[in-house]
Amino acid sequence: MKELSGFTREIATLTGLGKIKYSLWLDNDGKLHVKITDNLNSGTYSDILFSVLKYASLRKSDEKLGHLEGFDLCSNKIIIRKDNNNGAFLKAILCDLLPDELEP
């Protein structure tokens, strides 16, 4: 995995009551991943990398994403993290990264 240097975004959460930061990463196959890097309000988040391809279609879903799978940089493995904020934060990131205007 390689971080895209110089790319960090600060965005509003889905509720608009908080802000989070994220960065972009590429895997060895050139597939894009996102990493939550900061929650500027209160609350937890996981430090794993989430696949944009895997979760992009769920960004507008009304359902909770539940426990998410992602790449752990420490163990170099795909793992599941149980954090209630990950799904909502990931949806906010994906909506920012992939706005509706890009849909066919």
C-alpha positions in Angstrom: 0.0 0.0 0.0 1.1 3.5 -0.8 -0.4 6.7 0.5 -1.1 9.4 -2.1 1.1 12.1 -0.6 -0.4 15.6 -0.4 -4.0 14.4 -0.5 -5.9 15.0 2.8 -9.5 16.2 2.9 -11.6 17.5 5.7 -15.3 17.0 5.3 -18.5 17.1 7.3 -20.0 14.0 8.7 -23.4 12.8 7.4 -25.2 14.6 10.2 -23.3 17.8 9.5 -22.5 18.1 13.2 -18.9 17.0 13.0 -15.9 16.9 10.7 -13.5 14.1 9.8 -10.3 13.9 7.8 -9.3 11.2 5.3 -6.4 10.3 3.1 -6.2 8.2 -0.1 -4.1 5.0 -0.6 -3.4 2.7 -3.6 -2.8 -1.0 -3.3 -0.3 -2.9 -5.5 -3.1 -3.4 -8.1 -3.8 0.3 -8.3 -7.1 0.0 -6.5 -8.1 3.0 -4.3 -8.6 2.9 -0.6 -9.5 5.5 2.0 -8.2 5.9 5.5 -10.0 8.0 8.2 -7.2 10.0 9.7 -9.0 12.2 12.3 -12.3 12.9 13.9 -12.3 16.6 14.7 -15.2 16.1 17.2 -15.7 13.2 19.6 -16.0 9.6 18.7 -13.8 6.7 17.6 -12.8 5.3 14.2 -10.7 2.5 12.9 -7.2 3.0 11.5 -7.6 0.5 8.6 -7.9 1.2 4.9 -11.3 0.7 3.3 -11.7 -0.3 -0.3 -13.5 2.3 -2.4 -14.5 -0.3 -5.0 -16.0 -2.6 -2.3 -18.1 0.1 -0.6 -18.8 2.8 -3.2 -22.2 1.4 -4.2 -23.3 1.6 -0.5 -22.6 5.3 0.0 -26.2 6.3 -0.4 -27.7 3.3 1.4 -30.1 4.0 4.3 -28.9 0.9 6.1 -26.0 0.8 8.5 -22.9 -0.8 7.0 -22.2 -2.7 10.2 -18.7 -4.1 10.9 -16.4 -3.2 8.0 -13.6 -5.1 6.4 -10.4 -3.2 5.7 -6.6 -3.6 5.3 -4.6 -3.3 8.4 -1.2 -1.7 7.7 0.4 -3.2 10.9 -0.4 -6.8 10.2 -0.6 -6.5 6.3 -3.9 -8.4 6.4 -7.6 -7.8 5.7 -9.4 -7.6 9.0 -12.9 -6.7 10.3 -13.2 -3.9 12.8 -16.2 -3.4 15.0 -16.6 0.3 15.4 -20.1 1.9 15.1 -18.7 5.1 13.5 -16.8 3.5 10.6 -19.8 3.0 8.4 -21.2 6.5 8.7 -17.8 8.1 8.3 -17.0 5.9 5.3 -20.3 6.9 3.7 -19.5 10.6 4.2 -16.1 10.1 2.6 -17.4 8.1 -0.4 -20.1 10.7 -1.0 -17.4 13.4 -1.0 -15.1 11.4 -3.2 -17.8 10.1 -5.6 -20.5 12.8 -5.9 -23.7 12.1 -7.7 -22.6 14.2 -10.7 -20.2 11.4 -11.7 -23.0 8.8 -11.9 -24.2 7.9 -15.5 
